[in-house]
Amino acid sequence: MFRELRRKDREIKNNEVIQIIENSDYGILSTVSQNGYPYGVPVSFVFINNSIYFHCATEGHKLDNILNNNKVSFCVVGETCILPT
């Protein structure tokens, strides 16, 4: 299913992954459209019982793409701050 991690010394243990997810500010959900184009969008989410939940409308790009191809990528973002210009 997935490639074996090449750099085993950089592997993050499962309990560390959960901690990172629980302390994240938001996530980026990436999907693929029917035309084959990538689509990444920031989403607010909750992590409950080892599952990630996010809100979306009953129609739109995210849902269309997920219904067409349920293979997605989810990247979490934490410790953000706004820098003055």
N, C-alpha and C positions, 0 to 999 in steps of 0.2 A: 504494500500500500504506500508506504513512505520510505524514502531512502534512509539508510542508516546514517547517523550523525558522524561526519568525518572527524571533527575535533571533539573527542570524548571529554577532554579536559574542560570544555566550555559548556557541557551539558548542565541544564538546570533541573534539579530534582522536582518531583511532582509537588511537594509541599511548598517549595519556593515559588513555583508557577502559580499556585493558588493564592499565595500571599501577594504576588505582583498583581494578579487580576483584581483581588479584593481592594487593593490600594490605588487602583487606576482612576483617573479622572473621566476618561471616555475611551471609546474604541473606534477603529476604522474598519468598517465592513466592506470587503471587496468581493464583487461578483463579476460574472461575465454575461454580457447581453446576448440575445439571439443572434446578433450580427457578429459576435466574437470580440466585441470591444470590452475592455475592462471598465468597471465602474466601482469607484471607492467613495464611501460617504461616511462622515463622522456620525456616530450614534451614542446616545446615552444608553447605559445598560445596567442590569442587575445580574448578580451571580448567585444563584440559589441551587443547592443540592447538585453541585458540579455541572450546572447548565447555565448558559448565558441567554438572557431574555432582553429584547429591546422592543421599543414601540415603533409601529409603522402604520401608515394609512392602509385601508383595505385595497388600495390599488396604487400603482406607481412603479418606478424603475426597480427599486429594491425587491419588491414582492414579485414582479414579473420575472426578474432575473433568477431569483431563488426557485420559483416554480418551474422555470425552464431548465435550470441546472443547479442542483443543490450543493455543489462543491463550491465552498466559499473560503475566504481567508479572513481572519479577525485579528487585528493588531491592537493591543491596548497601549494607552498613553497615560503616563503619570508624572507627577511632580512638575506641572506646567506653571509658567508665570508669564505675565505680559511685560514685555520690555518697552520702555519709553522710546519714542522715535526721536 
